[in-house]
Amino acid sequence: MTFTNKFKDLKKFYTIFITIILFLNTALISSLHANSFKISEIEVSQDFNLDFNKKKVFDEAFKAAYAQLISTIITSKDKKKIEKINLSTIKSLIDSFNVSDEKFLENKYYATINVNFNKKNAYNYFASQNIFPSIPKKLDLLVLPILINRNQDEIIYFGENPIYKNWNNFNEKYHLLNYILPTEDIEDRQIFKNKIELI
């Protein structure tokens, strides 16, 4: 009987212990991400020859990540003030980085790098330059790009519509709006066709 009671007590203890560990782990990970700006999938490449230096590739990735960061959180007017920055200052703003993919193809080195900028250091640097950035928030936006030819009383749909075809050609990683374009659906065509006068 006592063995069963001890087993139940141990089971409760382990359940509470594991719950606390999971909670702390989640809290620490979320606070880690909350204290940094993550710039993902910076793609860089360099010729692979006798002069190849991986450090130069990383330096280029850091510059590209910094350019993307300031494009995301700083206005165009203020961006011009801090675009030209030395590499050591950029490195002082970086918390960490990792190489998510690297390969050698046809005498060329390719890498995809993720860079985490320390928020506090970045805000302090921007404040020292008299620049006050915004807090980026990405939004998803559903767009229905439809052209209406009033002369012929017709609707130009998805695949035939030049706006629909070229919509994502100018999409940059630092853009905060993610445009969601619907797929072409026969039912949608019929609905639009029936309601053309209302559109």
Backbone as a chain_set.jsonl record, in Angstrom:
{"seq": "MTFTNKFKDLKKFYTIFITIILFLNTALISSLHANSFKISEIEVSQDFNLDFNKKKVFDEAFKAAYAQLISTIITSKDKKKIEKINLSTIKSLIDSFNVSDEKFLENKYYATINVNFNKKNAYNYFASQNIFPSIPKKLDLLVLPILINRNQDEIIYFGENPIYKNWNNFNEKYHLLNYILPTEDIEDRQIFKNKIELI", "coords": {"N": [[0.813, -1.198, 0.0], [1.915, 1.267, 0.773], [3.827, 1.606, -1.175], [2.291, 2.163, -3.457], [1.168, 4.618, -2.734], [3.5, 6.165, -2.566], [4.293, 6.025, -5.208], [2.198, 7.423, -6.47], [2.604, 9.952, -5.325], [5.155, 10.539, -6.343], [4.528, 10.591, -9.048], [2.821, 12.835, -9.173], [4.681, 14.778, -8.4], [6.59, 14.652, -10.52], [4.926, 15.375, -12.65], [4.237, 18.024, -11.976], [6.831, 19.113, -11.93], [7.714, 18.765, -14.624], [5.795, 20.326, -15.918], [6.448, 22.879, -14.912], [9.058, 23.158, -15.957], [8.503, 23.117, -18.736], [6.924, 25.444, -18.905], [8.782, 27.449, -18.077], [10.705, 27.124, -20.072], [9.234, 27.824, -22.39], [8.619, 30.484, -21.713], [11.193, 31.616, -21.568], [12.126, 31.261, -24.203], [10.228, 32.747, -25.666], [10.714, 35.289, -24.599], [13.289, 35.664, -25.46], [12.975, 35.879, -28.247], [11.413, 38.132, -28.276], [13.146, 40.125, -27.659], [14.626, 40.707, -29.846], [15.165, 41.642, -33.277], [14.322, 39.738, -35.927], [15.781, 38.927, -38.906], [15.216, 37.184, -41.685], [16.39, 34.657, -43.958], [18.511, 35.78, -45.64], [20.091, 35.926, -48.589], [23.216, 35.194, -49.897], [26.122, 35.206, -52.018], [29.291, 34.148, -53.339], [32.17, 34.038, -55.431], [33.954, 31.007, -55.564], [37.118, 30.732, -55.101], [40.735, 31.075, -55.023], [40.926, 33.351, -53.468], [38.803, 33.242, -51.786], [36.844, 34.046, -48.968], [35.138, 33.294, -46.206], [34.328, 34.958, -44.175], [33.976, 37.429, -45.407], [31.696, 36.922, -46.871], [29.811, 36.575, -44.823], [29.945, 39.155, -43.768], [28.809, 40.623, -45.868], [26.24, 39.571, -45.748], [25.453, 40.546, -43.245], [25.39, 43.296, -43.769], [23.338, 43.364, -45.69], [21.215, 42.395, -44.141], [21.022, 44.426, -42.244], [20.266, 46.548, -43.916], [17.751, 45.617, -44.682], [16.492, 45.569, -42.187], [16.423, 48.345, -41.449], [14.866, 49.267, -43.505], [12.472, 48.17, -42.852], [11.679, 49.202, -40.316], [12.106, 51.939, -40.219], [11.436, 55.244, -41.395], [11.524, 56.413, -44.814], [12.765, 58.897, -45.106], [14.33, 59.151, -42.762], [15.866, 56.921, -43.078], [17.831, 57.499, -44.933], [19.662, 58.881, -43.418], [21.032, 56.996, -41.929], [21.874, 54.988, -43.586], [24.452, 54.633, -44.625], [26.688, 53.1, -42.893], [29.268, 51.929, -40.761], [30.755, 48.65, -40.786], [31.524, 47.579, -38.311], [29.816, 48.851, -36.507], [27.362, 47.818, -37.317], [27.797, 45.134, -36.644], [27.897, 45.382, -33.889], [25.266, 45.665, -33.255], [24.175, 43.222, -33.67], [22.81, 40.299, -32.329], [22.855, 37.505, -32.701], [23.533, 35.043, -35.258], [22.713, 32.665, -37.812], [23.529, 30.091, -40.133], [21.394, 28.888, -42.381], [21.358, 27.457, -44.685], [23.787, 26.265, -46.871], [25.849, 25.991, -49.754], [27.981, 24.716, -52.367], [28.209, 25.435, -55.661], [29.123, 25.041, -58.962], [31.7, 26.381, -58.77], [31.01, 28.422, -57.004], [29.989, 29.881, -53.962], [27.133, 29.601, -52.008], [24.908, 30.926, -49.619], [22.381, 30.935, -47.105], [21.313, 33.061, -44.692], [20.299, 33.789, -41.377], [19.669, 36.547, -39.325], [19.788, 37.95, -36.108], [18.983, 40.908, -34.598], [19.789, 42.817, -31.758], [17.26, 44.283, -29.966], [17.32, 46.339, -28.004], [19.927, 47.429, -28.259], [19.756, 48.264, -30.923], [17.635, 50.154, -30.833], [18.826, 52.011, -29.089], [21.006, 52.843, -30.645], [19.662, 53.996, -32.857], [18.294, 56.051, -31.522], [20.462, 57.577, -30.689], [21.144, 58.67, -33.08], [19.128, 60.376, -33.436], [16.747, 59.275, -34.369], [13.637, 57.722, -34.439], [12.344, 54.714, -34.452], [9.619, 52.682, -35.75], [7.454, 50.081, -34.506], [7.515, 47.101, -36.089], [4.799, 45.466, -37.7], [3.512, 42.774, -39.214], [1.012, 42.326, -41.663], [-1.684, 40.476, -43.081], [-3.363, 40.74, -46.134], [-6.222, 40.426, -47.995], [-6.683, 40.551, -51.407], [-8.593, 41.389, -54.225], [-7.941, 41.61, -57.298], [-9.537, 42.914, -59.902], [-10.369, 43.727, -63.176], [-12.542, 45.901, -64.845], [-14.15, 46.271, -67.821], [-15.887, 48.782, -68.923], [-16.907, 49.64, -71.36], [-17.367, 47.327, -72.896], [-18.789, 45.935, -71.121], [-17.67, 43.86, -69.482], [-15.84, 41.627, -67.346], [-12.482, 41.364, -66.504], [-10.743, 38.669, -65.604], [-8.737, 36.822, -63.207], [-6.312, 35.213, -64.356], [-6.206, 36.444, -66.857], [-5.88, 39.042, -66.282], [-3.687, 41.732, -66.163], [-2.863, 43.073, -63.862], [-3.27, 41.21, -61.819], [-1.496, 39.21, -62.687], [1.014, 40.455, -62.398], [1.177, 41.281, -59.781], [2.733, 40.404, -57.507], [5.327, 40.891, -58.331], [6.831, 42.984, -57.374], [7.4, 42.591, -54.738], [8.979, 42.954, -51.706], [11.19, 41.772, -49.107], [11.124, 43.338, -46.839], [8.664, 44.527, -46.796], [5.667, 45.174, -45.071], [3.108, 44.369, -45.521], [1.418, 41.507, -46.448], [0.23, 40.349, -49.295], [-2.584, 38.535, -50.135], [-3.604, 36.665, -52.714], [-6.463, 35.472, -54.321], [-7.211, 32.175, -55.585], [-8.095, 31.248, -58.912], [-11.456, 30.673, -59.402], [-14.269, 28.939, -60.56], [-16.828, 29.389, -59.518], [-16.502, 31.909, -58.354], [-16.132, 33.474, -60.639], [-18.684, 33.321, -61.771], [-20.249, 34.569, -59.807], [-19.207, 37.204, -59.867], [-19.831, 37.843, -62.498], [-22.626, 37.831, -62.489], [-23.118, 39.977, -60.811], [-22.138, 42.279, -62.011], [-23.207, 44.804, -62.594], [-23.489, 45.961, -60.12], [-20.92, 46.269, -59.296]], "CA": [[0.0, 0.0, 0.0], [2.767, 2.453, 0.822], [4.477, 1.749, -2.476], [1.317, 2.807, -4.339], [1.083, 6.032, -2.335], [4.749, 6.816, -2.972], [4.254, 6.128, -6.669], [1.28, 8.524, -6.798], [3.276, 11.2, -4.951], [6.213, 10.758, -7.342], [3.869, 10.937, -10.31], [2.404, 14.238, -9.033], [5.892, 15.596, -8.381], [7.131, 14.712, -11.875], [3.989, 16.142, -13.486], [4.432, 19.441, -11.643], [8.188, 19.469, -12.344], [7.742, 18.872, -16.09], [4.976, 21.494, -16.268], [7.248, 24.077, -14.614], [10.144, 23.21, -16.944], [7.923, 23.528, -20.022], [6.521, 26.849, -18.79], [9.99, 28.276, -18.082], [11.304, 27.018, -21.402], [8.413, 28.642, -23.284], [8.784, 31.889, -21.331], [12.535, 32.061, -21.95], [12.213, 31.328, -25.661], [9.434, 33.882, -26.155], [11.384, 36.537, -24.237], [14.455, 35.768, -26.328], [12.531, 36.39, -29.542], [10.842, 39.46, -28.098], [14.235, 41.076, -27.487], [15.435, 40.81, -31.056], [14.558, 41.749, -34.596], [14.822, 38.62, -36.722], [15.795, 39.115, -40.351], [15.372, 35.804, -42.154], [16.67, 34.248, -45.332], [19.38, 36.67, -46.406], [20.824, 35.076, -49.527], [24.469, 35.78, -50.366], [26.959, 34.285, -52.788], [30.607, 34.659, -53.701], [32.959, 33.097, -56.219], [34.802, 30.135, -54.76], [38.441, 30.67, -55.727], [41.817, 31.161, -54.044], [40.707, 34.515, -52.607], [37.536, 33.07, -51.061], [36.882, 34.293, -47.534], [33.773, 33.143, -45.698], [34.046, 36.126, -43.343], [33.459, 38.474, -46.304], [30.319, 36.538, -47.203], [29.004, 36.911, -43.655], [29.876, 40.617, -43.684], [27.807, 41.055, -46.857], [24.925, 39.193, -45.212], [25.139, 41.482, -42.166], [25.01, 44.571, -44.4], [22.017, 43.178, -46.311], [20.239, 42.271, -43.056], [20.849, 45.772, -41.682], [19.475, 47.312, -44.891], [16.366, 45.14, -44.583], [15.975, 46.013, -40.891], [16.071, 49.769, -41.449], [13.759, 49.451, -44.447], [11.254, 47.697, -42.199], [11.242, 49.932, -39.119], [12.451, 53.361, -40.264], [10.869, 55.956, -42.543], [12.465, 56.633, -45.916], [13.524, 60.123, -44.842], [15.33, 58.843, -41.74], [16.717, 55.833, -43.569], [18.98, 58.095, -45.625], [20.627, 59.339, -42.415], [21.813, 55.898, -41.336], [22.159, 53.928, -44.562], [25.904, 54.46, -44.697], [27.135, 52.79, -41.535], [30.397, 51.005, -40.875], [30.45, 47.253, -40.475], [31.687, 47.304, -36.873], [28.596, 49.303, -35.834], [26.334, 46.812, -37.624], [28.091, 43.939, -35.85], [27.58, 45.644, -32.478], [23.81, 45.566, -33.106], [23.771, 41.829, -33.908], [22.783, 39.375, -31.195], [23.298, 36.197, -33.181], [23.18, 34.702, -36.632], [22.939, 31.263, -38.148], [23.498, 29.745, -41.55], [20.359, 27.86, -42.512], [21.625, 26.647, -45.876], [24.977, 26.662, -47.618], [26.214, 25.007, -50.776], [28.955, 25.089, -53.379], [27.753, 25.035, -56.988], [29.825, 25.62, -60.103], [32.722, 27.305, -58.268], [30.382, 29.544, -56.317], [29.483, 29.57, -52.628], [25.819, 30.19, -51.737], [24.492, 30.742, -48.226], [21.177, 31.604, -46.611], [21.681, 33.411, -43.325], [19.309, 34.466, -40.534], [20.371, 37.45, -38.409], [18.988, 38.515, -35.016], [19.498, 42.169, -34.077], [19.369, 43.12, -30.398], [16.335, 45.427, -30.016], [17.769, 47.423, -27.13], [21.08, 48.073, -28.895], [19.301, 48.933, -32.145], [16.895, 51.355, -30.437], [19.788, 52.981, -28.551], [21.758, 53.415, -31.769], [18.776, 54.878, -33.616], [18.044, 57.236, -30.693], [21.677, 58.407, -30.731], [21.129, 59.346, -34.381], [17.894, 61.166, -33.41], [15.762, 58.563, -35.189], [12.756, 56.938, -33.577], [11.698, 53.734, -35.34], [8.315, 52.119, -35.407], [7.464, 48.65, -34.208], [6.928, 46.474, -37.28], [3.739, 44.47, -37.533], [3.126, 42.253, -40.525], [-0.418, 42.097, -41.83], [-2.146, 39.782, -44.281], [-4.435, 41.502, -46.765], [-6.835, 39.741, -49.131], [-6.894, 41.488, -52.513], [-9.29, 40.855, -55.395], [-7.662, 42.5, -58.429], [-10.459, 42.655, -61.01], [-10.529, 44.833, -64.116], [-13.871, 45.951, -65.46], [-14.215, 47.029, -69.07], [-17.243, 49.35, -68.955], [-17.367, 49.746, -72.754], [-17.871, 46.033, -73.358], [-19.527, 45.354, -70.004], [-17.069, 42.564, -69.153], [-14.873, 41.588, -66.255], [-11.237, 40.666, -66.85], [-10.475, 37.88, -64.41], [-7.429, 36.547, -62.654], [-5.227, 34.879, -65.275], [-6.206, 37.363, -67.992], [-5.716, 40.374, -65.719], [-2.265, 42.055, -65.99], [-2.61, 43.453, -62.464], [-3.171, 39.945, -61.08], [-0.275, 38.509, -63.104], [2.232, 41.154, -61.972], [0.993, 41.829, -58.443], [3.822, 40.084, -56.578], [6.645, 41.125, -58.92], [7.542, 44.033, -56.655], [7.321, 42.253, -53.325], [10.27, 42.954, -51.023], [11.112, 41.108, -47.806], [10.869, 44.285, -45.759], [7.282, 45.002, -46.837], [4.911, 44.695, -43.914], [1.83, 43.822, -45.973], [1.474, 40.275, -47.222], [-0.983, 40.321, -50.104], [-3.096, 37.203, -50.435], [-4.393, 36.684, -53.94], [-7.267, 34.247, -54.397], [-7.049, 31.346, -56.774], [-9.215, 31.399, -59.839], [-12.511, 29.719, -59.092], [-15.402, 29.084, -61.485], [-17.939, 29.985, -58.777], [-16.221, 33.339, -58.225], [-16.408, 34.083, -61.948], [-20.131, 33.417, -61.947], [-20.744, 35.59, -58.875], [-18.839, 38.515, -60.405], [-20.563, 38.062, -63.749], [-24.015, 38.145, -62.139], [-23.192, 41.233, -60.054], [-21.313, 43.277, -62.69], [-23.826, 46.132, -62.516], [-23.262, 46.492, -58.778], [-19.498, 46.564, -59.141]], "C": [[0.854, 1.258, 0.0], [3.492, 2.674, -0.501], [3.565, 2.478, -3.463], [1.195, 4.288, -4.012], [2.336, 6.798, -2.751], [4.777, 7.016, -4.484], [3.353, 7.282, -7.113], [1.915, 9.876, -6.482], [4.386, 11.541, -5.952], [5.627, 11.194, -8.68], [3.41, 12.396, -10.289], [3.613, 15.164, -9.109], [6.462, 15.749, -9.79], [6.222, 15.509, -12.811], [4.164, 17.639, -13.244], [5.798, 19.914, -12.138], [8.261, 19.673, -13.859], [6.926, 20.073, -16.557], [5.757, 22.786, -16.035], [8.374, 24.235, -15.628], [9.615, 23.671, -18.297], [7.518, 24.999, -20.0], [7.745, 27.763, -18.852], [10.66, 28.275, -19.449], [10.552, 27.897, -22.398], [8.601, 30.124, -22.987], [10.146, 32.416, -21.76], [12.67, 32.202, -23.46], [11.429, 32.519, -26.188], [10.088, 35.203, -25.779], [12.637, 36.735, -25.074], [14.059, 36.362, -27.669], [11.96, 37.797, -29.42], [11.927, 40.523, -27.985], [15.098, 41.216, -28.726], [14.559, 41.017, -32.285], [15.148, 40.623, -35.427], [14.668, 38.945, -38.2], [16.154, 37.759, -40.948], [15.733, 35.734, -43.625], [17.384, 35.312, -46.159], [20.236, 35.77, -47.287], [22.041, 35.822, -50.049], [25.242, 34.73, -51.146], [28.284, 34.964, -53.102], [31.332, 33.589, -54.503], [33.866, 32.296, -55.297], [36.114, 29.953, -55.509], [39.5, 30.788, -54.636], [41.638, 32.318, -53.064], [39.448, 34.39, -51.751], [37.733, 33.259, -49.562], [35.442, 34.275, -47.016], [33.358, 34.341, -44.841], [33.47, 37.262, -44.194], [32.006, 38.192, -46.691], [29.393, 36.896, -46.042], [28.857, 38.424, -43.504], [28.857, 41.179, -44.669], [26.394, 40.734, -46.377], [24.507, 40.149, -44.098], [24.696, 42.832, -42.729], [23.613, 44.477, -45.016], [20.928, 43.08, -45.241], [19.976, 43.633, -42.417], [19.996, 46.632, -42.614], [18.007, 46.905, -44.822], [15.728, 45.597, -43.269], [15.556, 47.477, -40.941], [14.96, 50.061, -42.448], [12.429, 49.069, -43.814], [10.764, 48.639, -41.103], [11.483, 51.437, -39.159], [11.866, 54.001, -41.512], [11.946, 56.22, -43.589], [13.341, 57.854, -45.674], [14.646, 59.853, -43.837], [16.312, 57.777, -42.2], [17.973, 56.382, -44.236], [20.06, 58.532, -44.643], [21.545, 58.217, -41.936], [22.08, 54.749, -42.302], [23.648, 53.611, -44.603], [26.429, 54.316, -43.27], [28.288, 51.803, -41.655], [30.032, 49.629, -40.328], [30.57, 46.957, -38.982], [30.463, 47.762, -36.081], [27.463, 48.316, -36.08], [26.546, 45.577, -36.751], [27.758, 44.148, -34.377], [26.076, 45.551, -32.211], [23.313, 44.122, -33.194], [23.884, 41.008, -32.627], [23.371, 38.029, -31.6], [22.946, 36.052, -34.652], [23.379, 33.212, -36.815], [22.822, 31.077, -39.65], [22.501, 28.611, -41.698], [20.594, 26.96, -43.715], [22.901, 27.161, -46.518], [25.343, 25.56, -48.599], [27.255, 25.608, -51.713], [28.459, 24.545, -54.708], [28.555, 25.78, -58.046], [30.791, 26.721, -59.676], [32.141, 28.564, -57.63], [29.826, 29.05, -54.981], [28.176, 30.32, -52.425], [25.464, 29.915, -50.278], [23.202, 31.503, -47.966], [21.38, 31.799, -45.117], [20.525, 34.132, -42.637], [20.064, 35.29, -39.495], [19.385, 37.982, -37.376], [19.677, 39.769, -34.494], [18.94, 42.39, -32.675], [18.514, 44.384, -30.423], [16.848, 46.61, -29.207], [18.94, 48.167, -27.761], [20.664, 48.843, -30.138], [18.554, 50.216, -31.799], [17.833, 52.428, -29.88], [20.593, 53.635, -29.669], [20.893, 54.393, -32.551], [18.494, 56.164, -32.832], [19.26, 58.159, -30.689], [21.789, 59.174, -32.045], [19.877, 60.22, -34.532], [16.824, 60.595, -34.35], [14.947, 57.671, -34.26], [11.943, 55.986, -34.443], [10.322, 53.31, -34.853], [8.481, 50.647, -35.061], [6.783, 47.951, -35.377], [5.861, 45.453, -36.921], [3.301, 44.035, -38.922], [1.631, 41.967, -40.543], [-0.677, 41.323, -43.114], [-3.346, 40.535, -44.824], [-4.933, 40.738, -47.981], [-7.167, 40.778, -50.198], [-7.592, 40.756, -53.652], [-9.035, 41.792, -56.579], [-8.516, 42.121, -59.645], [-10.512, 43.905, -61.874], [-11.913, 44.754, -64.741], [-13.791, 46.835, -66.69], [-15.653, 47.51, -69.219], [-17.798, 49.433, -70.381], [-17.995, 48.447, -73.237], [-18.653, 45.3, -72.271], [-19.013, 43.947, -69.663], [-16.068, 42.725, -68.014], [-13.663, 40.792, -66.726], [-10.746, 39.995, -65.573], [-8.997, 37.636, -64.189], [-6.325, 36.34, -63.686], [-5.119, 35.817, -66.459], [-5.881, 38.792, -67.553], [-4.229, 40.69, -65.51], [-1.922, 42.489, -64.56], [-2.41, 42.193, -61.621], [-1.854, 39.228, -61.401], [0.975, 39.129, -62.491], [2.193, 41.648, -60.53], [2.195, 41.606, -57.535], [5.216, 40.279, -57.161], [7.468, 42.126, -58.125], [7.5, 43.817, -55.147], [8.725, 42.179, -52.736], [10.105, 42.326, -49.643], [10.772, 42.071, -46.674], [9.455, 44.863, -45.787], [6.495, 44.375, -45.692], [3.54, 44.155, -44.281], [2.078, 42.575, -46.81], [0.158, 40.167, -47.979], [-1.358, 38.883, -50.424], [-3.994, 37.335, -51.652], [-5.177, 35.39, -54.038], [-6.92, 33.446, -55.649], [-8.279, 31.514, -57.645], [-10.222, 30.286, -59.594], [-13.706, 29.993, -60.004], [-16.595, 29.733, -60.785], [-17.746, 31.492, -58.617], [-16.517, 34.069, -59.525], [-17.905, 34.321, -62.124], [-20.73, 34.496, -61.04], [-20.44, 36.984, -59.41], [-19.632, 38.845, -61.663], [-22.007, 38.474, -63.466], [-24.16, 39.513, -61.474], [-22.408, 42.364, -60.72], [-21.901, 44.684, -62.598], [-23.552, 46.782, -61.162], [-21.809, 46.885, -58.549], [-19.224, 47.826, -59.869]], "O": [[0.541, 2.217, -0.706], [3.738, 3.815, -0.894], [4.033, 3.324, -4.225], [1.127, 5.121, -4.915], [2.254, 7.931, -3.226], [5.23, 8.05, -4.975], [3.703, 8.031, -8.025], [1.79, 10.827, -7.254], [4.534, 12.695, -6.354], [6.176, 12.064, -9.356], [3.588, 13.116, -11.272], [3.583, 16.194, -9.783], [6.782, 16.862, -10.208], [6.71, 16.241, -13.672], [4.23, 18.425, -14.188], [5.908, 21.002, -12.704], [8.822, 20.669, -14.317], [7.325, 20.764, -17.494], [5.729, 23.687, -16.873], [8.616, 25.342, -16.109], [10.222, 24.53, -18.937], [7.745, 25.719, -20.972], [7.747, 28.743, -19.596], [11.126, 29.312, -19.921], [11.171, 28.633, -23.166], [8.728, 30.931, -23.908], [10.249, 33.537, -22.259], [13.268, 33.164, -23.942], [11.912, 33.232, -27.068], [10.03, 36.154, -26.558], [13.007, 37.872, -25.367], [14.737, 37.256, -28.174], [12.022, 38.572, -30.375], [11.653, 41.705, -28.194], [16.187, 41.786, -28.662], [13.392, 40.626, -32.325], [16.364, 40.566, -35.61], [13.565, 39.204, -38.682], [17.255, 37.25, -40.742], [15.424, 36.627, -44.414], [16.924, 35.694, -47.235], [21.012, 34.954, -46.79], [21.93, 36.93, -50.573], [25.049, 33.528, -50.962], [28.382, 36.191, -53.127], [31.138, 32.392, -54.287], [34.467, 32.838, -54.369], [36.217, 29.136, -56.425], [39.196, 30.621, -53.455], [42.149, 32.264, -51.945], [39.07, 35.34, -51.065], [38.66, 32.709, -48.966], [34.637, 35.142, -47.357], [32.18, 34.695, -44.788], [32.573, 37.977, -43.747], [31.196, 39.109, -46.821], [28.317, 37.456, -46.251], [27.784, 38.919, -43.158], [28.123, 42.111, -44.34], [25.468, 41.522, -46.571], [23.338, 40.524, -44.011], [23.748, 43.439, -42.231], [22.804, 45.396, -44.881], [19.838, 43.625, -45.417], [18.834, 43.955, -42.086], [19.111, 47.357, -42.161], [17.121, 47.756, -44.896], [14.556, 45.971, -43.245], [14.45, 47.817, -40.521], [14.191, 51.004, -42.259], [11.381, 49.587, -44.198], [9.559, 48.856, -40.972], [11.102, 52.144, -38.225], [11.807, 53.37, -42.567], [13.136, 56.245, -43.275], [14.528, 57.845, -46.001], [15.782, 60.28, -44.043], [17.459, 57.744, -41.754], [19.051, 55.799, -44.117], [21.242, 58.553, -44.989], [22.698, 58.461, -41.579], [22.469, 53.66, -41.881], [24.043, 52.445, -44.613], [26.587, 55.299, -42.547], [28.292, 50.946, -42.538], [29.119, 49.482, -39.515], [29.795, 46.165, -38.446], [30.104, 47.132, -35.087], [26.693, 48.009, -35.171], [25.594, 45.038, -36.186], [27.379, 43.202, -33.688], [25.661, 45.378, -31.065], [22.171, 43.831, -32.838], [24.907, 41.023, -31.941], [24.257, 37.49, -30.937], [22.172, 36.829, -35.209], [24.12, 32.575, -36.068], [22.111, 31.811, -40.336], [22.728, 27.506, -41.205], [20.093, 25.837, -43.765], [23.07, 28.368, -46.689], [25.176, 24.372, -48.324], [27.39, 26.826, -51.834], [28.304, 23.335, -54.868], [28.647, 27.007, -58.018], [30.711, 27.851, -60.157], [32.729, 29.643, -57.718], [29.273, 27.954, -54.885], [28.109, 31.531, -52.64], [25.687, 28.818, -49.768], [22.965, 32.571, -48.531], [21.591, 30.842, -44.372], [19.858, 34.976, -43.237], [20.992, 34.79, -38.859], [18.284, 38.412, -37.721], [20.807, 39.712, -34.009], [17.752, 42.174, -32.436], [18.982, 45.439, -30.85], [16.813, 47.749, -29.672], [18.947, 49.398, -27.796], [21.156, 49.944, -30.384], [18.807, 51.258, -32.404], [17.659, 53.614, -30.161], [20.833, 54.842, -29.641], [21.336, 55.495, -32.874], [18.461, 57.248, -33.415], [19.113, 59.381, -30.686], [22.454, 60.208, -32.111], [19.6, 60.738, -35.614], [16.104, 61.331, -35.025], [15.492, 56.964, -33.412], [10.976, 56.391, -35.087], [9.931, 53.55, -33.71], [9.532, 50.054, -35.303], [5.601, 48.182, -35.632], [6.001, 44.683, -35.971], [2.785, 44.834, -39.704], [1.063, 41.444, -39.584], [0.027, 41.496, -44.11], [-4.238, 40.924, -44.071], [-4.161, 40.436, -48.891], [-7.849, 41.765, -49.924], [-7.222, 39.634, -53.998], [-9.844, 42.685, -56.834], [-8.243, 41.132, -60.325], [-10.682, 45.013, -61.365], [-12.386, 43.681, -65.114], [-13.41, 48.003, -66.609], [-16.535, 46.738, -69.597], [-19.005, 49.313, -70.59], [-19.028, 48.459, -73.906], [-19.12, 44.18, -72.478], [-19.779, 42.988, -69.567], [-15.536, 43.806, -67.765], [-13.794, 39.697, -67.273], [-10.384, 40.655, -64.599], [-8.137, 38.171, -64.889], [-5.483, 37.22, -63.867], [-4.033, 35.971, -67.018], [-5.632, 39.654, -68.396], [-3.564, 39.985, -64.751], [-0.795, 42.283, -64.108], [-1.49, 42.123, -60.807], [-1.185, 38.708, -60.509], [1.897, 38.411, -62.105], [3.097, 42.366, -60.104], [2.632, 42.537, -56.858], [6.198, 39.868, -56.542], [8.696, 42.108, -58.203], [7.558, 44.775, -54.377], [9.564, 41.42, -53.221], [9.014, 42.343, -49.075], [10.196, 41.666, -45.665], [9.085, 45.617, -44.887], [6.648, 43.191, -45.391], [2.873, 43.546, -43.444], [2.857, 42.597, -47.763], [-0.894, 39.925, -47.388], [-0.539, 38.112, -50.924], [-5.01, 38.028, -51.622], [-4.611, 34.312, -53.855], [-6.405, 33.981, -56.631], [-9.356, 31.875, -57.172], [-9.874, 29.105, -59.581], [-14.101, 31.143, -60.194], [-17.3, 30.541, -61.39], [-18.701, 32.262, -58.73], [-17.088, 35.159, -59.513], [-18.331, 35.387, -62.569], [-21.611, 35.246, -61.459], [-21.312, 37.853, -59.409], [-20.051, 39.985, -61.866], [-22.545, 39.361, -64.129], [-25.217, 40.137, -61.568], [-22.045, 43.326, -60.043], [-21.151, 45.658, -62.531], [-23.403, 48.0, -61.068], [-21.51, 47.732, -57.707], [-18.085, 48.292, -59.889]]}, "num_chains": 1, "name": "protein.A"}
